[in-house]
Amino acid sequence: MSKKHKSEHHEEHADESWLIPYADLLTLLLALFIVLFAMSTTDSKKFEEMSKAFNIAFNSGSGVLDNTTIVTTGEQMSKERENNRQPSKEDLTKEQLQAAMKQEQEDLEKLKKQIDNYIKTAGLTTQLETKLNQSQLMITISDNALFPSGSAQIKPEARSLALTIATMLNKYPGYEIVVSGHTDNEPISTAEFESNWDLSSSRAIRFMDILLSSKKLDPKLFSAIGYGEYRPVDSNANALGRSKNRRVEVSIIRKFTDPDKSQNIPATPK
C-alpha cells in the first residue's frame, strides 16, 4: 500500500520538459535578430562571422549569450569604423590645417593649369574658362559648346571635352563636385521643357552623366543643380550678355578653408 502511495505522489510533479525546446527557440530567435543586424552593415567579413555564430547556435547546445564572439565582433566593428574615419577639419591642429590647405592649394592650382592648357590647345578659349577662389575651382563652359539651342542633348564633339575633364579629376579624388546649369531669361515652353528650370537642370544632369562614365570618380561626391535664369553673370538686355548667362559650371569644392583669411592661400613659389 505504501509503495502505491509513493508512486502516486511522484506523478503529481509537473512535466517541465517543454522548457528545453522553448529555451532553444528563444536562443535561435536572438541569433536571428543578431544576424539580421549584421546584414544591415556593408562589412562582408563581419557578416561571415555573424553567420558562423548563427550556425553555432543552430548546431550546438550552447546559447548565443555563451558565445562571446558576437559581442567582440560588434566592438571590433565600432572600433574599425572609428579608425577608418577620414579626419575632418575639426580633427586637425592649426599646423596640420595650414599644411592641408597649402597642399590643397597646390593641387587645385595644378589642376587649373592642366585645364587651362587643354583649353588653349583645343582652341576653346572663347567657350571655357577657369577661376580659382577661396571656396572652389570653377570651370565655366558656354552652352553652345555643349548643347544645341533649347536642348539638353550633349553634342557629340562635347563628349570628349567632358571625358577629358573627368580624366583630370581622376587625379584629384575626394573632392565634392557640383555641376550647375544656367540659362538666360528668355522663356522656354516646349514638349520637353516647361521652363528654364527644367532645361538648366537637365543640362547639368546630362553633363554630370558623362563625367561619371569614368568609373574612377565617386558618384556620392557629385550633385547636379539647375538655377534657371536666376544667377546671371551678365546682363540679359543684349545678345552677348545672354550668351554668357547660358552656361554649365563644374565646381570642385575645397575641403579645407580658413574663415579667418579672406585672401588666397599663398602657393609654393615656382
Phi, psi and omega in degrees: 000318181294324178296318180296319179296321179294321179294319179294324179295323179293324183287347181285344179296138180290146178281112183258013181295340179293340182294331183293305177296329178296316179295321178297321180297315178298321179297316181292323178296318178297318178298321180297315181295325178293320179293320178297322176296319180296326180294338181283349177267164182260005182271101184295326181296316179292326177297321177298321179295320178295323179296321177297319179298322178296318179296322178298318180297325179287319193261356179232166181275353182282146180281165179296322181293340176281346183262100184284354180299322183295315180295317180297320180299316178300319178295318180297321180298318180296317180295319181293322177298321179292320181290327183274353181293131179290136181295136177267175180300327181290338181278346187269147171287169181300319180294318179295322179295317179298319179294319179294320179295319180296316179295320179296319178300317179296319180295316182291325176294322178294317178296317178301318180296320179297317180293318179298320178296320178296317180301316181293315182296321182277359180068038184248024185295336179272353185243339180228149172208157179237152178213128179249123178228194186290344183248337188193164165254118184249131174253118180255128183236126179292149185295328183287349174279344186243321191229149167293160182301130177070016184234158175247012178275121182296133175296145181304320182288341180279343180298320180296326176297312180297319180292326177295317177298318179298318179298320177293321180293333179303330184281350182229071184286165174093355180270142172285133182243125178244122177255120183238141178253144182222149177231175170274189184264010175290123183293149177227137176208099182233179178295333182268323184231124180277339184202173176293335174301311180299314183296312183294322178295315181296320179296318179297317181292318181296321179291320178297322179304318181290320176303316184281358172292344171281112187290349179281345179273145184266112183301332183290347178267000184253147172212152180237135184227140173249121181258356181060226183263006197266005173227064181289153174252355180210176181286141174270010183281345180222166185296321181296316179296318180296323179295327177288329181285334178278105189201165170238133180245133174249113185251123174263108190278132177298145174270334183233123176224151179249107183294343182277352183241132180260341181272163179295150177290130182296132178275161177294130180302140181264000000 
